[in-house]
């Protein structure tokens, strides 16, 4: 590992939490989805959009928290990688 050779710590984002398919999922819900129970027409679309916004905001919050938690980590730049 590059980081072990350079004595640096690693930080990665979980790809399952930030993948577009996960937070865009509500946009692809069928009209018989349980979240739409009792909703019709515009109310159904509003529920779909609200669920999408919530999922997208959760992904953004995760990324923001990860960046704050790892802000003191040193990035492995190309210059640093080739110097040792």
Beta strands, then each sheet from edge to edge (+ up, - down):
end
